[in-house]
Amino acid sequence: MQQDRQFALQQQNTSTDMTRRQVLRLSSVLGLALAAGVIAPAEVSAAEWNGKAFEGKSLEEVVRALGGAKFTLSDQVSVNGPDIAENGAVVPVGVSSNAANTEFIAILVEKNPALLSAGFHIPAGTEPSVNTRIKMGTSSQVHALVKANGQWLVASKEIKVTLGGCGG
């Protein structure tokens, strides 16, 4: 019986070693492919980066950088978050849209150094709702920007911050 347990432990260790070997082998192959230029670093990182949108200093500038011309206030978009955030470094914010064909959701914080905090592409057929945590330097309006049916829709909520998160 003792020998059976030892044999079972040896088999378990052997299968674990094989898994480790397979992981090491795969990571070596991927590393070589990256070094040889077969896989470009851009293929591994984010698919698109819109620097102008993150540099925008007003809601209008961000909408233009994202390809829109104007936006309208909408009751089909809602911003969920605390009325008072005790720590600006981790403020939970959610955005949901009832607008048909929602394809993009962005979260903007008016008084942050970078107005655009996050942007999410919404695949067709999925629920247009996102939840995340953002940094807020001070109390501010938080805007939800939604693109649906080619139109830009906005809703806002004021969130008061008692302890700063962006340089505070």
Secondary structure, 3 states (H helix, E strand, C coil): CHHHHHHHHHHHHHHHHHHHHHHHHHHHHHHHHHHHCCCCHHHHCCCCCCHHHHHCCCHHHHHHHCCCCCEEECCCEEEECCCEECCCCCEEEEEEECCCCEEEEEEEECCCCCCEEEEEECCCCCCCEEEEEECCCCCEEEEEEEEECCEEEEEEEEEEECCCCCCC
